[in-house]
Amino acid sequence: MRLLYFFVFICYIGCSSSSDDMPDPINEEIVTEQEMEDEDTMNSSSEDSSLYFPPIGSDTWETVSLETLEWNPQAADELITFLAENNTKACIILKDGRIVIESYFDDADATTNLPWFSAGKTLTALTLGIAEEQGFLDRNDSSSLYLGEGWTSMNPSQEEAITLWNQLTMTSGGDYTMLNWNCTDPECLSYLNDPGEFWFYHNAFYTLIQPAIENAVPFSFNDFFTQEIKTPIGMNGIWVPSGFNSIYVSNARSMARFGLLSLNRGVWEQTRLINEDYFAAMTTTSQGVNPAYGYLWWLNGKESYRTPASTELFSGPLIPNAPSDLIAGLGANDQKMYVVPSKGLVIIRMGDDTGDTLLGPSSFDNIFWEKINAVID
């Protein structure tokens, strides 16, 4: 893992391009106070004038104390100890956008770039929505329109039936009995189920969303993402190739910025980055076979859920100890981005493996939330 961090650091220094070279964002819609009032479906966090956004291009970030919030300082100390004992590199807890807890461990600090792993799928989902809003693609289109014929080894009608929506929802129907779920070569992508009929965390179909977007927009996926998300909210970071995949790497505050954007349902201060309808579709149950999955987002509070690497349907909520309205980006080695609208919370955990080798949701989630509840309740 230390080798990965070193590789990422070198890539970040050597490969990242200046935002000054980017075109001006073309999807920034200024939301007036009246428009905000007219958004009947907008949740309370986006209507709350007390929600704080850290300035762009600055390390300034307002804080709020445990005492002011009447949170439990002793439980907070115990939470920090728990995180330190479980290979954590960084943890940030925001309340209404302000930092309550920001802790780093081992050799990490606020400048350390860490991998999001599959928590970064949430970035791809939002990027596709922005590309759709600008008219470059439609999520209901056949993926073949953007990936070309023969991107799988399926017959033409089977391949044509797969849509970008299927890729977003993990319902592409590819053969998950293949040994390598990451392989995006056509010979690795064969038919097993009709699209939409079964849910399986087949990573290769997700990975191909980024080239599909790239083939639809006027410039590269990375440049489009930078222009439409990264620069407008002040993130740092870079997409790093890793085998067949592309993994986002950034400091913890950048993940917190994206979590704050998501808490406010795609609006940064008064600038809307994505329309409300797409954001709602992205963060609610997207299909009928895994209630706990949206468009590459994990959803709590549902009656059942499926997990990566399994075909089993489990009863009950994804994270029993967490609020039912929690939405999350979850990645390997327990990368966590929790967003809880009802409590105005964004919680970030980045670091190494906690002992549970699952790709996204893990037993660590529920234990972590037991510790969090002791602090905030």
Salt bridges, closest charged atoms under 4 A:
GLU39 OE2 - ARG272 NH2 3.53
GLU62 OE1 - ARG98 NE 3.08
GLU102 OE2 - ARG253 NE 2.84
ASP106 OD2 - ARG2 NH2 3.06
ASP106 OD2 - LYS89 NZ 3.08
ASP107 OD2 - ARG2 NH1 3.11
ASP107 OD1 - LYS89 NZ 2.83
GLU132 OE1 - ARG139 NH2 2.71
GLU276 OE2 - ARG265 NH2 2.80
ASP334 OD1 - LYS336 NZ 2.90
ASP365 OD2 - LYS336 NZ 2.91
